[in-house]
């Protein structure tokens, strides 16, 4: 049975946040955690307005992802920074 909010999402999601904590980028993935971490590092390299990237279990598209992430990568974690 389908709920009013739609089907339950699956997989992982990469959330890119600005310095103020606003969600700038949201990428849903069915890759494993290692693959998603590669995507997270790429987001940090390619999007100058993203200060940190979080990996979460996928939630509904309106979610602000305020819970504890599975992984967190910041610019300081990148080589050469």
WOQUIKA-V473901 format. One record per pair of residues at least 24 apart in sequence whose ideal C-beta (glycine too) atoms are under 10 Angstrom apart, sorted by the first residue. I is the first residue (numbers start at 0). J is the second residue. Records with the same first field share a line. If there is no record, write none. Layout:
# WOQUIKA-V473901
I=J / J
This chain:
# WOQUIKA-V473901
2=59
4=59 / 60 / 61
5=59 / 60
6=59
7=57 / 58 / 59
8=56 / 57 / 58 / 59 / 60 / 62
9=56 / 57
10=35 / 56 / 57
11=35 / 36 / 38 / 39 / 54 / 55 / 56 / 57 / 69 / 70
12=53 / 54 / 55 / 56 / 57 / 58 / 60 / 62 / 64 / 68 / 69
13=37 / 38 / 39 / 40 / 41 / 42 / 49 / 52 / 53 / 54 / 55 / 68 / 70 / 72
14=39 / 42 / 49 / 51 / 52 / 53 / 54 / 55 / 62 / 63 / 64 / 68 / 71
15=39 / 42 / 43 / 45 / 46 / 48 / 49 / 50 / 51 / 52 / 53 / 72
16=48 / 49 / 50 / 51 / 52 / 53 / 64 / 71 / 73
17=46 / 48 / 49 / 50 / 51
18=48 / 49 / 50 / 51
19=50
20=50 / 51 / 63 / 65
21=48 / 63
22=49 / 53 / 62 / 63 / 64
23=48 / 49 / 50 / 52
24=48 / 49 / 52
25=55 / 57 / 60 / 62 / 64
26=52 / 54
27=57 / 60
28=54 / 57
29=57
32=69 / 70
35=69 / 70
36=69 / 70 / 72
39=68 / 70 / 71 / 72 / 76
40=72 / 76 / 77 / 78
42=72
43=72 / 73 / 74 / 75 / 76 / 77 / 80
44=74 / 77
47=74
49=73 / 74
50=74 / 75
51=75 / 76
52=76
